[in-house]
Amino acid sequence: MKIAIPVWKGYVSNVFDFAGKLLLVEIDNGEVTNRSEIPLGSCSLLQRAEKLKSLEVNVVVCGAISHALANMIAASGIQLLPYVTGGVDEILQAYLKGQLVQPRFAMPGCWPGARKGFGRRRGGGRRRLRQGGRRRF
C-alpha cells in the first residue's frame, strides 16, 4: 500500500493544490517499508492527479484541497482523506493506528462532515432561508 502526503516543512501542507513536494510512504503489514520525497514543483492539478496515479498511490492524506483536484483523485480510484493537519510523522503514525479521526488532526474551521468527502452535504440550508423557505430538520 502507498500513502501520499503533501508536505511543507515537516507538516501536512495546508493546501494540496499548491504543495511543493509529496511524501510517498510504502506500507507492508502495518509497517513503513520505504519513504521518499517526490517534488511537485508547479504541476497543474491534472498533472498532480496523474502523478498520484502513476506512483500507484492508494491513499492521499492532505489538508485543504480544491473540488476539481479532489474529483480527479477520486476518479482515479484513490482514497482521499482531506482536511488533516499536523506533523507528517505524527499524522502517519495516527493513520497506521487508525486514529486519524481525532479532532486534533482536523483543520480549524472544517465543518463536522468535511472528511466524509465533497458533495455529501445537502445544499440549500442558508439559501432556502434567505429565499423565504423553511429549513427541514
C-alpha atoms as one frame of an Amber mdcrd trajectory, in Angstrom:
protein
   0.000   0.000   0.000   1.193   3.507  -0.789   0.205   6.670   1.035   0.924
  10.151  -0.276   1.100  13.203   1.984   1.801  16.683   0.579   4.349  18.291
   2.895   5.677  21.693   3.846   8.490  21.988   6.408   7.654  18.673   8.094
   3.909  19.321   8.296   0.963  18.342   6.135   0.721  21.097   3.536  -2.244
  23.411   4.166  -3.449  23.209   0.550  -2.595  20.232  -1.662  -3.157  22.238
  -4.863  -0.037  24.327  -4.124   2.222  21.850  -2.283   5.817  21.765  -3.486
   6.541  18.150  -2.579   4.905  14.897  -1.702   5.953  12.301   0.841   5.382
   8.829  -0.576   5.203   6.134   2.095   5.066   2.425   1.333   3.438   0.233
   3.973   3.513  -3.532   4.277   1.712  -5.366   7.114   1.193  -2.134   9.035
   4.897  -1.190   8.930   6.582   1.557   6.925   8.948  -0.103   4.451  10.023
   2.896   2.381   9.759   6.690   2.396  10.661   9.035  -0.430  10.023  12.659
  -1.320   8.639  13.488  -4.750   8.988  17.085  -5.996   5.795  18.566  -7.417
   7.058  21.992  -8.381   4.449  23.927 -10.306   2.444  20.943 -11.552  -1.081
  21.630 -12.722  -3.991  19.963 -10.946  -4.270  17.391 -13.716  -0.532  16.649
 -13.513  -0.816  16.170  -9.744  -3.647  13.671 -10.152  -1.753  11.845 -12.919
   1.411  11.708 -10.792  -0.515  10.067  -7.932  -1.929   7.515 -10.347   1.463
   6.795 -11.957   3.014   6.320  -8.493   0.227   3.793  -7.742  -0.876   5.684
  -4.643  -3.742   4.096  -2.699  -4.456   6.855  -0.140  -3.854  10.609  -0.064
  -3.828  12.319   3.336  -3.883  16.074   2.885  -5.007  19.450   4.167  -7.427
  21.521   2.138  -7.968  20.565  -1.496  -9.981  22.025  -4.364 -13.098  20.272
  -5.600 -11.513  19.862  -9.033  -8.422  18.060  -7.743 -10.458  16.005  -5.266
 -12.706  14.822  -8.101  -9.724  13.884 -10.290  -8.168  11.889  -7.448 -11.441
  10.115  -6.694 -11.888   9.302 -10.390  -8.501   7.561 -10.267  -9.788   5.263
  -7.522  -7.541   6.796  -4.866  -8.941   7.225  -1.347  -8.808  10.842  -0.218
  -8.568  11.871   3.445  -8.727  15.693   3.346  -8.638  18.474   5.948  -5.895
  16.902   8.031  -3.334  18.999   9.864  -0.246  18.219  11.926   3.316  16.979
  11.736   3.857  14.414   8.996   5.292  11.729  11.294   2.512  12.189  13.841
  -0.146  12.007  11.098   1.439   8.915   9.589   1.511   7.135  12.965  -2.109
   8.111  13.646  -3.107   6.737  10.241  -1.304   3.447  10.883  -3.063   3.099
  14.259  -6.472   4.029  12.825  -6.575   7.194  14.950  -6.591   9.864  12.263
 -10.209  10.802  13.026  -9.256  12.535  16.277 -10.364  16.194  16.403  -6.791
  17.383  16.989  -5.915  16.317  13.423  -8.790  18.263  11.830  -8.015  21.572
  10.161  -9.515  24.550  12.010 -12.788  25.734  10.539 -13.770  22.450   8.924
 -17.419  21.562   9.103 -18.242  18.369  11.051 -18.659  16.142   7.984 -15.779
  17.572   5.938 -13.719  14.403   5.941 -16.596  12.395   4.527 -15.930  13.926
   1.137 -17.240  16.574  -1.191 -20.804  16.562  -2.424 -22.299  14.827   0.597
 -23.635  17.945   2.259 -27.168  18.820   1.403 -27.189  22.309  -0.029 -29.763
  24.981   0.310 -29.966  25.461   4.080 -28.998  29.121   4.187 -30.024  29.793
   0.603 -33.506  28.449   1.228 -33.831  30.542   4.401 -32.809  33.721   2.543
 -35.412  32.990  -0.121 -38.138  32.681   2.490 -38.170  28.897   2.606 -38.210
  26.703   5.684 -35.329  24.665   6.919 -36.038  20.980   7.458 -34.527  19.202
  10.443
